[in-house]
Amino acid sequence: MAQAEGSVMRVLFDHSVFSLQTRGGISRYFCELVRNLQGHQGCAPRILAPCHQSALLQEMENLPVTGRYVPPLPHDHRLRQWVNNGLSTLAMRFVSPDLVHATYYLGRVRIPTGTPLVVTVFDMIHERFSQSMPPGEQSVARAKKKCVKRADHVICISEQTKRDLVNIIGVDERKITVISLGCSFPIDRGGDTGPLLKEPYFLYVGNRSEVKNSMRLVEAFARSRRLGREFRLVCFGGGAFTDEELRTAGELGISPRNLIQIGGDDAVLDNLYRHAVALVYPSLYEGFGLPLLEAMSCGCPVICSDCSSLPEVAGQAALFFDPHSTDALRDCMERVADSVDLRKQLITAGRKRCRRFSWKRCAEETLQVYKKCLKTN
């Protein structure tokens, strides 16, 4: 049903990702999208997540959320999804949204007949790297395909993701709009409290799965006597190092004091970016690569893979390498460590580059997708 002219557009975001993540890039995307949509007259966004486990929903103030934080328990994802599906379907009768935006592919919420559905596809990792996925993750690819086919419109966060979606699932290009992400870290923020770590370090951000190629970084670090002698390698997020990771690092000759894992909130990550020698991002595949923008906005040089969406995001503001070459990665790290001028060039280019991406623009372009869907339904 088309929206009446001049009326307020009620946009509902489902619980799906907030039932899965405490933090993460997808959760951040939807939190920032909702926060920026709130500033548009005629749009009333709301997150419906009855029993969520999102720390971001807790921390970001004044977000329109219907639901309560319930701390995660081991292996409770399926139960949480089931409970939230049922409660959301009941609540939907009272909310009466004009449009629903699915936050992930696993939600099973019954939406009113005739209500347009929009879904954002972030990457095609499950399809392209199915052999690297842990047991049970195969269901994500099936759910994604079903959700995309059902949706009235699909948003992709990069041209790379759009190409993969068209080639792998066969979605009509006319059904897809590419909308880039923004960055939540302020550029040129003052009031620095000083570094958390005294020693110089290279920074890695995110989980350490096979697709993220993090062990390639560890191997590259170990191959350089100078890096191991003068620098630390800091991994933010992803949980504590596993026994296997520690054993591999030891076999490569990396001292435990040189390999550090740190967790925390945005303030901790902001500090790590601002004082790192460089962010190193060796991923084999990314739908976007949000840490690149975060690092650039914080004045952190970026070293990253030359594949998938990363050149699309970084432009000329990063030092690129072949993610399959340990020596190429080591050489890039040594070049950045050796040259103050190169670091300054990357910092300047990065700050200029990240100004092209904003959550405000992301929200404005997404709002146009909503209006198009309501006009044609």
N, C-alpha and C positions, 0 to 999 in steps of 0.2 A: 504494500500500500504506500503510495507517495505521501510524503510529508506535506502538511498544509503550510502554505507560505506564511512566514512570520512566526511560526510556532518554534518551540524549543526542541531541539533534536536530543532525544534520550539515547545515549550510546552506552551499552552494557559490555563490560569486559568480564569474561568468565574466570573461573577459579584455577584453571588447569595448571599453569606454570607456578602459581603460588601454592599449589598443593605439592609441588615437586622441589622447588628451590627455596633455600633460605636466603641466598644471594645469587648473583649471576647476571650475565649480560642480557638475557631475555627478560628477566624480572625488571632490570633497570630500564630497559627500553619501554616497557609498558608503564612503569611508574612515571618516567619522564614524559611520555606521551600524554598520559592522563593529566599530569600537572599542567602541561602547556595547553591542553584543550580546555581546561577550566578558564583560561583567560579569554576565550572566544565567546562573545555573546551569541546566544542561540544554540549553544551546545552544552549539554549537561551530561558529562561522563560519569560513570560509576563502576567500581570494581565490586563484583559479587563473588566473595570468597569466604563462605561461612566458617570454615575451620582451616585457615591458612597457616603456613609455617614460615612466612616471609619476614625476615628481619628488616628488609627494605620498607615494607609497608608499615612496620613499626617505627622506623627512623624518619621517614620522609613525612613532614608535617602537613596537615590539612588536605590529605588526599581523601576523596570521597569513597570510602570503603565500607561495604556492608559485610561484616564478619568479624571474627576474633582470632587472635594469635593463639595457636595451640602448639606447644613445643614438639618438635619431631621426636619420634621413637624409632628404634631400629626396624627397618623393613615394614614401615607403616604406609608406604606410598599407595598401595592398592586399596587398603582400607580407607585412607583419607580421600582418595579419588571417589570411591563408592559413596561415602557419606556426603561429600560435597556435591556430587551429581544429584543425589536425592534432594538435599536441602535447596540446592539452586533451582531445580525444576519446580519445587513448591513456591519458592520466592519469586520466580519469574511471573507467576500469575498476578502478583501485586505490583511488580516493577513496570510491566508493560513497555519494554524498550522499543524504540523505533528501529534500532539496528544492534546486532551483536557482533563483537569483535573477539574471536577465539584467541586466547593467549598461548595456547599450544594445541597439540593434536589429540590429546588423550581424554579430554573432557567429554562426557556423554550427557549433556544438558539438553533437555527438550525445549526448543524455542518455539514461540507462537507461530502458527502457520502464516506465511507471507512476510515474516520478518527477515530482512536481508542479513546474510552472514558474510563477514570479512575475516580472512585469515592471513597472518603474516608468516611467510616461509623464510627462515634465517639461513639455512644451508641445506646441502644434500649429502652430508657426511654419512648418514646411515645407509644411503644408497650406493655411494661411491666407494665406501670403505667398510662394506658389510662384514668382511672377514676379520676386521679389527674390533668389531663391536662386542662387548661382553654379552653373556647369555641373557636372553630376555629383551634385548634392545631391538630385535627384529620387528617387534610389534610397533615400534615408533614409525618405521617406514610404511607399514601397512596403514596405520592410523593417519599418517600424513597424507597418503594418497587418497584415502576416503574423505578426509576433511577438505582437501583441495578440490576434489570433484564436486563436493556438496556446496562449496562456497560460491557466493555470487561474484566475489572479486578477491584477487590475491595480491598482496603486497610482498615484494621481494626487496631485501635490503641492499642488494648490489646487482649489477649487470651479470656478474658471474653466477649468482644464485638463479637469476632468471633464465640464463642459458641452460643451466643444469636442469631446472624444472621443466623447461620445454622439451629438452632432449631425452630426459629419463622418463617423465610421466606423460609427456605429450599434451601439456596444457596449452590452450589457445593463447597466443601472445596478447590478443585483445582483452583478455581477462586479467592481465598482469600489469601492475604499476610498480616501477622501481622508485623507492624512497630511501635515501641514505639515512644513517643514524646521526645523532648529535654527540656532544661530549659534555659530561657532567662536571668536569674539573675546570675551574676558572683559569683563564690566561692571565699571566702576570700578577698573580695574587701576592700581596705583601704579607708581612707579619710572620716570616718563617721562624720556626722555633728551633732550628738547628737539626742536623742529621741524627737519625736514630742509631746509625752505625758509624763508628769512627773510621773504620777501614774503607778504602775505595772498593766499589763492587759493581758488577754487572747484574742486571735485574731481569728475571723471567716472571711472567704473570699468567696465572691460570692453572687449569688441571694439567696433569702430566700423562695424558693418554698417549697411545702409540701414534695417533694422527697428529698430535701436538708436537711430536718429534723432539721431546725434551731431552732424551738421552743422547741425541746427536750433539746438543749443546754441552752436556757434561763431558762427552768425549772430546769435543773441540777445546774445551777449557783445559782438559788434562793433557792435551798434546802440546800445549804451550808452556814452556818452563817459566817464561816471564809472567804470564797471567796467573799461574799457580803461586808464584812467589810474591806478587805485588797486589793481587786483587782477590776478592771474595766473589762467590756466585750465590746470589740470593733468589730464592723461589718464593713468590708471594701466592698464597692460596693453595688449593689442591690438596690440603691435608698434610699430615706429617709424612716424612719419607718412609717408604716401606722398607722392610728388611732387604728385599732384593735390590732396591735403589742404593741403599747404603753399602751393600756388599759389592755392587758393580763399581760404585765410586771408589771404594777402597782398592779394588783390583786395578783400577786405572791410576792409582797413586794419589788420589785427592784426599787431603787431610780433612777430617770432620770439621775442623774450624774454618775451612774454606768453603764449605757447602752448608748453606743456612736456609731453613724454611721458616717463614713468618706468615702469620694470619692476622686478621684485624679488619677494621672498618675503613671507610674512604680516607679518613685523616691519616691513617698509617700508610696506605697506598700512595696518597698524595706526597707524603714526605719521602717515601722510597723513590718515587719518580724524580723528584726535584734534586736529589743528591746522587743519583746513579750515574756511573760513567756512560751507560747506555741501556736502553731496553733491548733485549735480544728476543726475537720472535721467530722461531724456526719451524713453524707449523707447515705441514704438508698440504693443508686445505683449510680455508676459512670462508665463511659466508660473508664476513665483513672484516673483523679484526679491530674491535673497539679499543683494546689497549694501545694501539698505535696512536689514535687520537688523544687518548688520555695522557700518554707520555709526551706527545708534541705540545699539548697545552701547558704542561708543567715544565717545559724547557729541558726535556730529556731527549738526547739523541736516539734515533731508532735504527736498529739493524734488523732486517727481516727477510723472509723468504721472497723469492721472485715469482711466486706462483699464486694461482687462484685469484681471490679478490684483493690481495694485499697491495700490488702495484696500483690498482684502481683507487684504493684509499690513500696510500702514502704519496702517490704522484712522484715528484722528484725530491721529496723531503726525507728520504731514507737511504741507507746503504744496503743494497740488495745482494743476496747470495743464493746459490743453488742449494735447496734444503737437503739434497741427497749427498752433498759434498762436505765432509767434516773439515777438510783442509780449507775450503773456501770460507766456511764460517769462522774458523780460527783466524784466518788472515784478516777478515773484516773486524773482528774484535781487537786484534793487535793494531790495526790501522787507527781505529778510534782511540785506543789507549795511548798511542804514540803521538797523536796530532791534536794539539789544542785548537788549531785553526779548523780542522775538519769537524771537531765537535761544535765549534761556534757556527759553522756553516749549516750543519744539520739542525741545530737549535733554531736558528733564524728561519730556515726554510720550513721547519716543522710548525712553528707558531703561525707563520703565514698560511700554511696549508690547512691547519685545523680550523681557521676562521671561516672556511667554506662550509663547515658542517655545524648545524645547530639543531637543538631540539625544537626550537620555535618554528624553524622552517619545516622540520619533520612533521610537526603537528598540523601546520597549515596545509601541507600537501596531502596528509592523511584525511583531513577534513573534506578536502575536495573529492576524495574517493568516496567518502560516506555520502556526500550530497549526490554524487553520480548514481550510487546504488539506490538511494531513496527515490530519485527522479525516475529511474527505469523500472522500479518494482510497483 
